[in-house]
Amino acid sequence: MKIIQKHLASPGQQALWQFHRLNPDSPAYNMVLARELHAELDPERLQAAFALVVAHYEALHCGYREDDGQLWMIQPARIEADVAIQRVENLDKAGVRSWLERQADLPFELERGQVCRLRLLHNQTANSSQLHMCAVFHHISGDFFSVEWVVELMFSVYDALENAQPLPLSEPGLYFAWLAEQHDMQGRETSDTLTRFWKERLADAPIDRIVVTDTLPDGERLRPIAARLTTLGIAGLLGEAIHRIHHNQSISALFRRSGGTKR
């Protein structure tokens, strides 16, 4: 990988990296947002919009590398967003759900900068065309609010491409500036106070309440994926699953504004 620049990862990213190393194939830290969209949306333009967002923001395309005991975010010279569309015919609800679960459970290669992906499923039935979206992000790239923001931005870029308008992208480098502030804060008294506070609060906490895993205490894997998503509080999936997992109203409003169907 040809490198443009590198930046010291945040403490949170360092912790998530260590969990990733323990089990690189685990999807425990995958954040998923899946939805059925209006079939009239152009899937190729949607993929292009996602690729532009990924290329513009460092946290969505940097790889990770350890050097001299430190974890670094590596910004590559060549950025390739992980986007793909699959076209099928007459897939029923169970088949769509199975497809979504497979996309959600695929692991990431953090070393290569694979921290997010967009998968689209175009399902042609006898009566209609369906377009399903599954956006997946590793937690090292951001939090749940970031997922919602990135998807909303993707649809804004989609609109800009469709109408030949300027892209609504902020200036690059903001994430690296935030990282620098985080490392600067570590040397201050505030950081020491926060560290003492959380050490005291977590001193007697059971380990399974601190570390998110996809394994139950008895070793049994959590399945189906809706069970894991309920535990992590992630909104998404479709059909009956909507009623079994946490339903984020702001995400629903987002998809209504961006051409998604109300489920």
ZIZI-V176172 format. One record per helix or strand of 3 or more residues. SS is the DSSP state (hx for helix, st for strand). FROM is the first residue (numbers start at 1). TO is the last residue. If there is no record, write none. Layout:
# ZIZI-V176172
ss-><SS:SS>
from-><FROM:FROM>
to-><TO:TO>
This chain:
# ZIZI-V176172
ss-><st:hx:st:hx:hx:st:st:st:hx:hx:st:st:hx:hx:hx:hx:hx:hx:hx:hx>
from-><3:11:30:43:58:63:70:83:93:110:116:129:139:144:174:189:207:225:239:249>
to-><8:22:37:56:60:67:76:89:105:112:124:138:141:162:186:202:209:232:244:257>
